[in-house]
Amino acid sequence: MITSARARFIRVSARKARLVLDQIRGKSVGDALATLEFTQRAAARLIEKVLRSAVANAEHNHQVRNLDDLRVVQAIADGGPSLKRVQPRAMGRAFFIKHRTSHLTIAVSDEVNGTRGVLTRPRHMRIRRLPATVPAALVAAAPAAKARPGRTSSPARGKGRAKPKEKK
């Protein structure tokens, strides 16, 4: 059963929180808590609170008793609204300061063979797999892309540049 916890309007930028969340995504809850305990970033303390809340939600809402089976299946830091401040500078100028906030979401699950509908990796880190209907032998035996005659296949020479003619 997938259980989540969310902390909104946290006073840490989403970019800094993602650095910590990437370390715990996919780990068991015990390993994730140990990692957060020894991570020397301010976001780690805030993320630890959200993770403990997700574990408590799993215990209370879904009666999960064996906490060793829980894994972090989703860990997301979305950007929240920014607090805008003005810093006065010399000769009447003003510098704007943005105190960024974020929304942290952590989901834990006790399912053994994965999760349905929850992404365990961000989209840019997913591994593309071939459909099960395509045998691997056909993929290996597929002919390579044909190079056009008179053109180089190496990208170092540039696109569309012809090979130098050989001397006889």
C-alpha positions in Angstrom: 0.0 0.0 0.0 1.4 3.4 -1.0 1.3 6.1 1.7 2.6 9.6 1.4 3.3 12.7 3.4 3.6 16.2 2.2 5.1 19.4 3.7 4.2 22.6 2.0 5.8 26.0 2.0 9.1 24.8 3.4 11.8 27.5 3.6 14.4 25.7 1.5 14.8 25.9 -2.3 13.6 23.0 -4.3 16.9 22.7 -6.0 18.8 22.2 -2.7 16.1 19.7 -1.4 16.4 17.6 -4.6 20.1 17.0 -3.9 19.1 15.2 -0.7 16.0 13.5 -2.0 18.0 11.9 -4.8 20.1 10.1 -2.2 17.1 8.4 -0.5 14.9 7.6 -3.4 14.4 3.8 -3.8 16.1 3.0 -0.4 14.4 1.2 2.5 13.1 3.5 5.2 15.9 2.5 7.7 18.6 3.2 5.2 17.0 6.5 4.2 16.8 7.6 7.8 20.4 6.7 8.4 21.5 8.6 5.2 19.5 11.7 6.3 21.0 11.6 9.8 24.5 11.9 8.5 23.8 14.2 5.6 25.2 17.7 6.4 22.6 19.8 4.7 19.8 21.8 6.3 17.3 20.2 3.9 18.1 16.8 5.4 16.5 17.7 8.8 13.3 18.9 7.0 13.1 15.8 4.8 13.6 13.5 7.7 10.5 15.0 9.4 8.5 14.4 6.3 9.8 10.8 5.9 8.9 10.0 9.6 5.5 11.5 8.9 5.0 9.2 5.9 6.0 6.2 8.0 3.5 7.2 10.8 0.8 7.6 8.2 1.5 4.0 6.9 1.3 2.7 10.5 -1.9 4.5 11.4 -3.9 4.6 8.1 -2.9 1.2 6.6 -1.9 -0.8 9.7 1.6 -1.5 8.4 3.3 -3.3 11.2 6.6 -4.4 9.6 8.5 -1.2 9.0 11.5 -3.0 7.5 9.4 -3.7 4.4 8.8 0.0 3.7 10.7 1.6 0.8 10.8 5.2 -0.4 9.1 5.0 -3.8 8.6 8.7 -4.5 10.5 11.7 -3.3 9.7 15.0 -4.9 10.6 18.7 -4.3 8.3 21.1 -6.1 8.9 24.8 -6.1 6.6 26.9 -4.0 6.0 30.6 -3.9 8.9 32.9 -3.3 9.1 35.6 -0.6 10.2 38.8 -2.3 12.3 41.2 -0.4 14.2 44.4 -1.4 17.8 45.2 -0.4 18.6 48.9 -0.6 21.9 49.6 -2.4 24.1 52.6 -3.1 22.8 55.7 -5.1 19.2 54.8 -4.7 19.3 51.4 -6.3 17.5 48.4 -5.0 18.4 44.7 -5.3 15.6 42.1 -5.1 16.0 39.0 -3.0 13.9 35.9 -3.5 13.5 33.6 -0.5 12.5 30.4 -2.2 10.1 27.8 -0.7 9.3 24.3 -1.8 6.7 21.6 -1.4 8.2 18.2 -0.3 6.3 15.0 -1.1 7.6 11.5 0.1 5.7 8.3 -0.6 6.5 4.9 1.0 5.3 1.5 0.0 5.5 -2.0 1.3 4.8 -3.6 -2.1 7.4 -6.1 -3.0 7.3 -6.1 -6.8 7.2 -2.4 -7.4 4.5 0.2 -7.4 1.6 0.8 -9.7 1.4 4.3 -11.1 4.2 5.9 -9.0 7.4 6.8 -10.6 10.5 5.7 -8.8 12.8 7.8 -11.0 12.5 11.2 -12.6 11.6 11.1 -16.3 15.1 12.1 -17.5 16.7 9.2 -15.6 14.4 6.4 -16.8 15.8 3.6 -18.8 14.0 2.9 -22.1 13.2 -0.7 -22.5 12.0 -2.5 -25.6 8.5 -4.0 -25.7 8.4 -7.7 -24.7 7.2 -8.6 -28.1 10.5 -7.8 -29.8 13.1 -10.6 -29.3 16.6 -9.6 -28.4 18.0 -11.6 -31.3 16.2 -9.4 -33.9 17.5 -6.3 -32.3 21.1 -7.6 -32.4 20.7 -8.7 -36.0 19.2 -5.4 -37.2 21.3 -3.7 -39.9 23.2 -0.6 -38.9 22.1 2.7 -40.4 23.4 3.2 -43.9 25.8 6.1 -44.3 25.3 8.3 -47.4 28.0 7.9 -50.0 30.6 10.6 -50.1 29.8 11.7 -46.6 31.6 11.1 -43.3 29.9 9.3 -40.5 32.0 11.0 -37.8 30.3 14.0 -36.1 33.8 15.5 -35.5 34.1 16.5 -39.2 30.8 18.4 -39.2 27.5 17.8 -41.0 27.5 17.6 -44.8 31.2 18.0 -45.4 32.5 15.7 -48.1 35.6 13.5 -47.7 38.7 14.8 -49.3 39.4 13.0 -52.6 42.2 10.5 -52.7 45.2 11.1 -55.0 46.0 8.5 -57.6 
